[in-house]
């Protein structure tokens, strides 16, 4: 239901409130499961390790429960990803896209190629950061 318009719809607020409740419940259950109290979690959340790019990407879903703008941005991005995935599946199954999806395809192809380049670069950097972090952990051990 999320689109990239400036104005937020009432349905966004309802979904956001459900999301907040879900994240809170999952986080509480997880902290209980691993035996960490809220204070220790806040400490870990504020540590320099939590500020790395990789950690921030992982924690984005938790942070989004406290920031509606971040939540909306995350949902709009997810919506775009799902639409692109649906288009790819349609193309794979049929060999070509239906006419209703090919209008402006030259523009779409350029945009899609640019997005794929950006996604590849983000994944590459994320992998590099992950490997550096893993190496640091091995060195500490």
N, C-alpha and C positions, 0 to 999 in steps of 0.2 A: 504493500500500500504506500510505501514511501517514494516520493519523487523529489526532484531537486529544486522545487519552488521555494522562494523566500519564506512565504507564509506557511506556518504549520497548521495542520488540520486537527480537529478535536480528537479524531481517532488516534493520532500520533501520541497524544497525552495518555490516553487509555492504555495503549500498547506499552508506552514507556513505564507507566506505573506497574504494569504486570511484569515487565522486565526487571525493574528494581526489586520487586518482591521475590522474583525467582533467583536473581543473583544473591540477594541477601540470604535466602534460605539455603542455597547451595553452598555459599561461603561458610555460613554457620555450621552446617553439617560437616563440611570438609575439615574445618578447624577442630571440631570436636573429634572427628575420626583420627586426625594426626596428633591430637593432644596439644594444640597451641591455643593460648588464650588471645583475646582481641588485642591486648597491649603488645604482645610479642609480634603479632601479625602487623600492627601499625609500625613497629620498629623495623621489621623486615621490608615493609612496603616503602619506608622512607630511606632505606640504606642506599649507598652508592650503587650496589649491584642491581637494585631495582630500577635504576635510572638508565641502564644501558638500552640501546635501541631494541635489542631482541626482547628484553624483559618488558619494555614498554609496549611492544606489539602484543605480547602475551597478556599483559595486564590491561590492555585497552578495553576488553570486555567488562572487566571489573570497574575500571574508571568511568566507563560509559553509564554505569548505573548512578553515578553522581553528577553527571554533566549531560544535560539534554542535547546540547549542540553536538557534542561528540557522539552521542547515541544516534542522533539523526544522520550525521555524516556516515557513521558506520553502517546504518541501515540502507542509506541511499547507495553506498558502495556495494553492499551485499546484493541489493536489488539489481544493480548493473551487472555484477558478476553472474547472477543467476540468469539474466536475460541473454548474456553472451553465451553461457553454457547451453541454454535451450536452443539458441540459434545454431551452435556447433552440432548439437545432437540431431537437429532437423536436417542439417546439411549432410552429416554422416549417414543418416538413414536413407535419405532420398537422393543423395548425390549432388543435388542442387537445392537452392533455396526457392520457396514458392515466390511467385511474382510480387505478392503483397509485401514481402520482406526485402525485395531487391531494389526498390526505388531508392535512389541516392546511394547505391551500393559502393560507388567509387569513393565517396566521402566516408562512408562507414568503414570501408577497407583501410583507408589511410588512418582513420581514428583507431581502429582495432589494432593495426600494426604498431602504431605508436604506443598504445596501451600495453601491448604484449612486450615491447622493448622495455618499457618502464617496469612491468611486472618481473621480467627476467632479471633486470638490474637489481631490483629490490630483493628478489630471492637469492641472487648471488651474494649481495652484501649481508643478508641475514645469515646465510650459510657460513660466510667468512667469520662473522661475529660469533656464531654458535661454535665454530671450530676453535676460535681463539679462547672462548670461555671454557670449553671442554679441556683444552690444553692447560689453561691456568688452573683448573680444578685438579688435573692429573699432577701438575707440578706441586701444588699445595699438599696433595696426598703423599 
